[in-house]
Amino acid sequence: MKKLLFGLLFILSLGINAQWKGTTSNDDQRTMMVQRHMDLYPKNDQSQLKNILSNDATLNVNGVDLTNGVNDLAEFERMHHKIFKNIKFQVGANITSKYENGQTWTHVWAWWSGEGKKTKESSTIPVHIAFKWDGMKSTEAYFMFDPTAINKEIAANN
């Protein structure tokens, strides 16, 4: 939890620093690529991940680095569908910002919801995802959310 809070504070502090001024769009190609994945995720379709992420992308879920990158992320998402039903991913905002310091980031703020297949408990949790781009591939991605519901359902399935 401390890592999650630190990450959120770090991202919020970025707006204070002048080098993080730039332009923002919600209809550019990067935003649309990410949106395509957000639309496919509830259908248990990870095919868009290879279009978004570089093969050697650094991926981090709640402070934990995924060692096998895209493959680990795809398996993590498939696991959601093994233990939850009625998964929905409601995007509140999906924007790409090109900053004066040369960095380009896409940020997604959304609500994930699903019903545990074993516990029968419904959950809705806020999610923040950040993709750092190098050209048209993301080289870093950070996924931040409260893992309580997923951890509880994993425990019920073991």
VOSE-420687 format. One line per field, with one value per residue: x, y, z of N, C-alpha, C in turn; residue in three letters; residue number from 0. Coordinates in steps of 0.2 Angstrom, whole numbers, plus 5000, padded with zeros to 4 digits. Example, Ala and Ser with C-alpha at 12.3 -4.5 7.8 and 13.67 -1.06 7.14 Angstrom:
n.px 5066|5064
n.py 4972|4989
n.pz 5039|5035
ca.px 5062|5068
ca.py 4978|4995
ca.pz 5039|5036
c.px 5066|5064
c.py 4984|5000
c.pz 5039|5039
residu ALA|SER
num 0|1
// end
This chain:
n.px 5004|5010|5019|5010|5004|5015|5018|5007|5008|5020|5016|5007|5015|5022|5015|5017|5030|5038|5043|5034|5024|5014|5005|4989|4979|4964|4961|4971|4982|4989|4981|4969|4974|4976|4963|4957|4962|4956|4943|4943|4948|4937|4931|4940|4951|4967|4974|4978|4988|5001|5002|5003|5013|5031|5042|5051|5046|5045|5035|5024|5014|5005|5017|5025|5036|5034|5041|5041|5036|5025|5019|5017|5008|4997|4994|4990|4979|4970|4969|4960|4948|4946|4943|4933|4917|4906|4914|4918|4925|4925|4929|4934|4942|4954|4969|4982|4997|5009|5024|5034|5047|5050|5044|5031|5015|5002|4987|4975|4961|4949|4935|4935|4925|4918|4911|4915|4918|4919|4917|4906|4905|4902|4913|4919|4932|4943|4955|4971|4981|4996|5005|5021|5028|5039|5041|5029|5027|5024|5036|5036|5025|5012|5002|4989|4980|4968|4971|4963|4950|4954|4964|4957|4948|4957|4962|4951|4950|4960
n.py 4994|5006|5008|5010|5022|5030|5030|5036|5049|5053|5054|5064|5074|5077|5086|5098|5102|5112|5107|5097|5103|5103|5096|5090|5076|5067|5060|5055|5044|5035|5036|5030|5017|5012|5013|5004|4992|4993|4991|4978|4971|4967|4957|4947|4947|4949|4953|4966|4970|4967|4977|4989|4988|4987|4973|4972|4980|4988|4983|4986|4982|4988|4991|4980|4972|4965|4950|4944|4953|4958|4945|4941|4951|4948|4935|4938|4946|4936|4928|4935|4933|4920|4919|4928|4934|4943|4955|4972|4987|5002|5017|5032|5042|5044|5049|5056|5064|5075|5080|5095|5091|5080|5068|5056|5052|5041|5041|5032|5033|5023|5012|4996|4982|4967|4951|4939|4922|4912|4917|4925|4938|4955|4968|4984|4994|5008|5012|5016|5018|5020|5024|5025|5031|5027|5032|5024|5014|5008|5009|5008|5004|5006|5000|5003|5000|4995|4980|4971|4964|4956|4948|4942|4934|4926|4919|4912|4903|4894
n.pz 5000|5004|4993|4983|4987|4987|4973|4968|4974|4968|4954|4955|4959|4948|4940|4947|4943|4931|4920|4915|4908|4894|4879|4878|4872|4868|4857|4849|4840|4850|4861|4856|4853|4866|4871|4863|4868|4881|4878|4873|4884|4894|4886|4887|4879|4874|4863|4858|4866|4862|4852|4858|4868|4869|4866|4876|4886|4902|4915|4928|4941|4954|4961|4959|4948|4933|4927|4915|4906|4893|4891|4905|4909|4900|4904|4918|4916|4909|4920|4928|4922|4924|4937|4939|4935|4923|4920|4919|4912|4915|4907|4913|4910|4897|4891|4881|4884|4878|4883|4888|4891|4883|4885|4882|4888|4891|4900|4910|4918|4927|4931|4937|4937|4944|4947|4959|4955|4965|4978|4975|4977|4973|4966|4964|4958|4958|4945|4940|4925|4918|4903|4896|4882|4868|4853|4844|4853|4869|4882|4895|4908|4921|4933|4944|4957|4970|4976|4984|4982|4971|4977|4987|4980|4973|4984|4988|4977|4979
ca.px 5000|5015|5022|5005|5003|5021|5017|5002|5010|5025|5013|5004|5020|5024|5011|5020|5036|5037|5045|5029|5019|5013|4999|4985|4974|4960|4959|4977|4983|4991|4975|4965|4977|4975|4956|4955|4963|4952|4937|4944|4949|4931|4930|4946|4955|4973|4978|4980|4994|5007|5002|5004|5019|5037|5044|5055|5043|5045|5028|5023|5008|5005|5024|5028|5038|5032|5047|5041|5033|5018|5016|5014|5002|4992|4991|4987|4972|4967|4967|4954|4942|4945|4940|4928|4912|4903|4919|4917|4930|4922|4934|4932|4947|4960|4972|4989|5000|5016|5027|5040|5053|5051|5041|5024|5012|4995|4984|4969|4957|4944|4933|4935|4920|4917|4909|4919|4915|4918|4914|4900|4905|4904|4917|4920|4938|4946|4961|4975|4986|5000|5010|5026|5029|5045|5038|5022|5027|5025|5042|5035|5018|5011|4995|4988|4973|4967|4971|4959|4945|4957|4968|4952|4945|4963|4963|4945|4951|4966
ca.py 5000|5012|5009|5013|5029|5034|5031|5041|5055|5054|5056|5070|5079|5079|5092|5104|5103|5115|5102|5093|5106|5100|5096|5084|5074|5061|5056|5053|5036|5031|5035|5025|5010|5010|5012|4997|4987|4994|4989|4971|4967|4963|4951|4942|4947|4952|4954|4973|4972|4967|4983|4994|4987|4984|4967|4973|4985|4987|4983|4986|4981|4989|4991|4973|4972|4959|4948|4942|4958|4957|4938|4941|4955|4945|4930|4941|4948|4930|4925|4939|4930|4913|4919|4933|4935|4950|4960|4978|4991|5009|5022|5039|5047|5041|5055|5056|5070|5076|5085|5099|5087|5075|5062|5056|5047|5040|5040|5030|5032|5019|5008|4989|4979|4960|4946|4933|4916|4907|4921|4928|4945|4960|4973|4990|4997|5013|5010|5021|5015|5025|5021|5029|5030|5029|5032|5021|5008|5009|5005|5007|5004|5006|4998|5005|4999|4991|4972|4967|4960|4950|4944|4938|4929|4921|4914|4907|4898|4890
ca.pz 5000|5004|4986|4979|4989|4984|4966|4966|4976|4963|4948|4956|4960|4941|4938|4950|4940|4925|4914|4914|4904|4887|4876|4879|4867|4869|4851|4845|4839|4856|4865|4853|4854|4873|4871|4860|4873|4886|4875|4872|4890|4897|4882|4888|4873|4875|4857|4857|4871|4858|4848|4863|4872|4866|4869|4882|4891|4909|4917|4935|4944|4961|4964|4958|4941|4929|4924|4908|4902|4890|4893|4911|4909|4897|4909|4923|4913|4908|4927|4930|4919|4926|4944|4940|4929|4922|4921|4916|4913|4913|4907|4915|4906|4893|4888|4880|4885|4876|4888|4885|4893|4878|4887|4880|4892|4891|4907|4910|4925|4926|4936|4936|4941|4942|4952|4960|4954|4971|4983|4973|4979|4967|4968|4959|4961|4954|4942|4936|4921|4914|4898|4894|4875|4864|4846|4844|4857|4876|4885|4903|4910|4928|4934|4951|4960|4976|4975|4989|4979|4967|4982|4991|4975|4972|4990|4988|4972|4981
c.px 5004|5017|5016|5004|5009|5020|5012|5004|5016|5021|5010|5009|5023|5021|5014|5026|5035|5038|5039|5023|5019|5006|4995|4980|4970|4958|4965|4977|4985|4985|4970|4967|4975|4967|4954|4956|4958|4945|4937|4945|4943|4929|4935|4950|4961|4977|4981|4986|5000|5008|5004|5011|5025|5038|5047|5053|5044|5038|5028|5016|5008|5012|5028|5030|5036|5038|5047|5036|5026|5015|5013|5008|4996|4989|4988|4980|4968|4964|4961|4948|4941|4942|4934|4923|4910|4908|4918|4923|4927|4927|4931|4936|4952|4963|4979|4992|5008|5019|5033|5047|5054|5047|5034|5021|5005|4992|4977|4966|4951|4941|4932|4929|4920|4914|4913|4915|4914|4915|4907|4899|4906|4908|4918|4926|4940|4953|4964|4980|4990|5005|5014|5028|5036|5042|5031|5022|5028|5031|5041|5027|5017|5004|4994|4981|4973|4966|4966|4955|4949|4961|4963|4949|4951|4963|4957|4946|4956|4964
c.py 5006|5013|5012|5020|5033|5035|5036|5048|5058|5057|5063|5076|5081|5085|5098|5106|5106|5111|5098|5097|5103|5101|5089|5082|5068|5058|5055|5046|5032|5030|5030|5018|5008|5009|5006|4992|4987|4991|4981|4967|4964|4957|4945|4942|4952|4954|4961|4974|4972|4973|4989|4994|4984|4978|4967|4978|4983|4988|4982|4986|4982|4989|4984|4973|4965|4956|4946|4947|4957|4950|4938|4945|4951|4939|4933|4943|4942|4927|4929|4936|4923|4913|4924|4932|4942|4956|4966|4982|4998|5014|5028|5044|5043|5047|5053|5063|5070|5082|5089|5095|5081|5069|5062|5050|5047|5038|5037|5030|5029|5016|5001|4986|4971|4957|4940|4927|4911|4911|4924|4935|4950|4965|4978|4994|5003|5010|5016|5017|5021|5021|5026|5027|5031|5027|5029|5015|5010|5005|5004|5008|5003|5005|4999|5004|4995|4984|4968|4962|4954|4945|4939|4932|4924|4916|4910|4902|4893|4885
c.pz 5000|4997|4982|4980|4986|4977|4964|4968|4971|4957|4949|4957|4953|4939|4941|4946|4933|4919|4912|4910|4897|4884|4877|4874|4870|4863|4846|4844|4845|4860|4863|4853|4861|4874|4868|4865|4879|4884|4875|4879|4893|4893|4883|4882|4874|4869|4856|4861|4866|4853|4852|4866|4868|4870|4875|4887|4898|4912|4925|4937|4952|4964|4963|4950|4939|4926|4917|4904|4900|4891|4900|4912|4906|4901|4915|4922|4912|4915|4929|4928|4921|4933|4945|4934|4929|4923|4916|4917|4910|4913|4908|4911|4903|4889|4887|4880|4882|4879|4885|4887|4888|4879|4884|4885|4891|4898|4906|4917|4923|4932|4934|4940|4939|4948|4953|4959|4960|4976|4982|4975|4973|4970|4962|4962|4956|4952|4939|4932|4918|4909|4896|4887|4872|4857|4847|4848|4864|4879|4892|4904|4917|4929|4942|4952|4967|4975|4979|4986|4975|4972|4985|4986|4974|4978|4990|4983|4974|4986
residu MET|LYS|LYS|LEU|LEU|PHE|GLY|LEU|LEU|PHE|ILE|LEU|SER|LEU|GLY|ILE|ASN|ALA|GLN|TRP|LYS|GLY|THR|THR|SER|ASN|ASP|ASP|GLN|ARG|THR|MET|MET|VAL|GLN|ARG|HIS|MET|ASP|LEU|TYR|PRO|LYS|ASN|ASP|GLN|SER|GLN|LEU|LYS|ASN|ILE|LEU|SER|ASN|ASP|ALA|THR|LEU|ASN|VAL|ASN|GLY|VAL|ASP|LEU|THR|ASN|GLY|VAL|ASN|ASP|LEU|ALA|GLU|PHE|GLU|ARG|MET|HIS|HIS|LYS|ILE|PHE|LYS|ASN|ILE|LYS|PHE|GLN|VAL|GLY|ALA|ASN|ILE|THR|SER|LYS|TYR|GLU|ASN|GLY|GLN|THR|TRP|THR|HIS|VAL|TRP|ALA|TRP|TRP|SER|GLY|GLU|GLY|LYS|LYS|THR|LYS|GLU|SER|SER|THR|ILE|PRO|VAL|HIS|ILE|ALA|PHE|LYS|TRP|ASP|GLY|MET|LYS|SER|THR|GLU|ALA|TYR|PHE|MET|PHE|ASP|PRO|THR|ALA|ILE|ASN|LYS|GLU|ILE|ALA|ALA|ASN|ASN
num 0|1|2|3|4|5|6|7|8|9|10|11|12|13|14|15|16|17|18|19|20|21|22|23|24|25|26|27|28|29|30|31|32|33|34|35|36|37|38|39|40|41|42|43|44|45|46|47|48|49|50|51|52|53|54|55|56|57|58|59|60|61|62|63|64|65|66|67|68|69|70|71|72|73|74|75|76|77|78|79|80|81|82|83|84|85|86|87|88|89|90|91|92|93|94|95|96|97|98|99|100|101|102|103|104|105|106|107|108|109|110|111|112|113|114|115|116|117|118|119|120|121|122|123|124|125|126|127|128|129|130|131|132|133|134|135|136|137|138|139|140|141|142|143|144|145|146|147|148|149|150|151|152|153|154|155|156|157
// end
